[in-house]
Amino acid sequence: MIVRIDVVPIVLEMRRVIVAEIVGGYHGQAQLGRWWLPSGLLGEDEQPGDAARRIVKAHLGLELEGAVVVGTRAAPVGDARHLALVVAGAVTGGEPALGPSVSGFAARTLPELPDQVGFWHRDDIAVLVARYEKLRA
């Protein structure tokens, strides 16, 4: 089973989620739209929070702190089974610097998100953000 980390980077003071624009989508899933949560594979002996920080830095050039797992989803992707761990965290700094395959990004409030963000529906993301806020309280 492949373990993927989907990251919900939150700009807390603006109550916005950062989504990435990926040309062609991830994992050959272009039909799902071009806005995605930053995503990558969990490295061997890597903790999900560490992977989330690495992914956000590599894709967006931003720093993430307080990263916690807020959701999971198992799904087939091609012939492989993927377990997606969703990690949310607060964007705390860094300068936007787009990594490979990322052509843009946007910081949007939950109602401003498109219906589908990669594998996740906007309502799913709202639940994940609420879980993060509850865990921070």
N, C-alpha and C positions, 0 to 999 in steps of 0.2 A: 504494500500500500504506500502510495506517495503522500507525504504530508505537506500541504501547502499552507502558507501563512497569508491571510488577507488582512490588511491593516486599515483601521479606521483612524486616520490622523485628525484630531480635533483641535481647532483653535478655540480654546475655552472662552477667552474674553469676548470673542465675536460670535460664539455659538455656531460655528461653521465646521463642516467636514470638508477635507481636501480630497478631491478625486483627480485621477490622472487620465489624460487623453492618450490612448494607445492606438496607433495606426494598425488596423488589422485585428486588434484584440489579443488576448492571451490564449494560449492553449488551443489555437486554431478555432476559437469561438467568435469569429468576427460578427456573426449574425446577432449576437447579444448586444451589440452597440459598441460605441467607442469610448465610453466613460467607464473607468474601472477603479476599484480600490487598489492601491499599490499591493502587489502580490509577489511572492517568491517561494522557493522551496526551503523547508527547514533543513539546516545542515546537520551533519552527524554530531552528536553530543552538544547541540545548540539548544538553548532554551527559547521558547516562543517569543518572550519579550525581547531577547537579544536579537532574534531574527527580525522582528518587527522594526527595531531601531536600525538595523543594517539595511533593510529593504527601503525604508523611507529615506534614509540618507542616500542610498544608491540611485533611487528613482527620482527623488525630488530635491535632494540637497538639504533637507531639513532635519532638525534634531527632534527626537521624540523622547518623552520621559513618562514615567508612571504607567508603563505598558502592562496591560492585563488581558487575559483571555476572557472574552465576553460571549463567545458563541462557537458552535461547531456545525459542520455539515459534511456528510459523506455523499459522494456522487461519482458516477462513472464519467471519465473523460477519455474518449476514445476507447482503447482496450484496457486501460488502467483504472483502478479504483483510487480516488483521491479522498483524503480526509482534510477538510479545510478547517483550520483553527482561525477564528477571527480574533484579532488582538486590537484593542483600542488604546490610544495614548494621547497625551497632550503634546502639541507642537510647541516647542520652547525656544526655538532659535534656528540659526542657520540662514543661509541665503539660497533662494530657489536656484537650483542648478539641475536641469533635466538630464537624466541618464538615458542610456540606450533604450530605444523603442518608445520612449515617452516623448510625445510631441507637444504637450501642453498640460496645464493643470488648472483647477478652479477651486476656490474656497466658497462653498455654498451652504446656505441654511438648509435644514431638512426639507421644507416645502419646495425649495428651488432645485433639489436634486431631480434628475430624470427618473422616470418610472423604474428603469432598470439600470443598475450600476454593476456591470460585469455579471456575475452569477447571482447577485443580490437585488431584491426589490427595495425600493425606497422605504417601504414600511418596515422591512427587516432591519435596515440600517438604523431607523429611528429607535427600534427596540434595543439594538446593540448599543447605541449611544446612551439610552436611558439606563441600561445595565452598568455602563461605565460610570455614569454620574452617581448611581446608587452606591457602587463600590468605592468611589472617592469620598462619599459623605461620611 
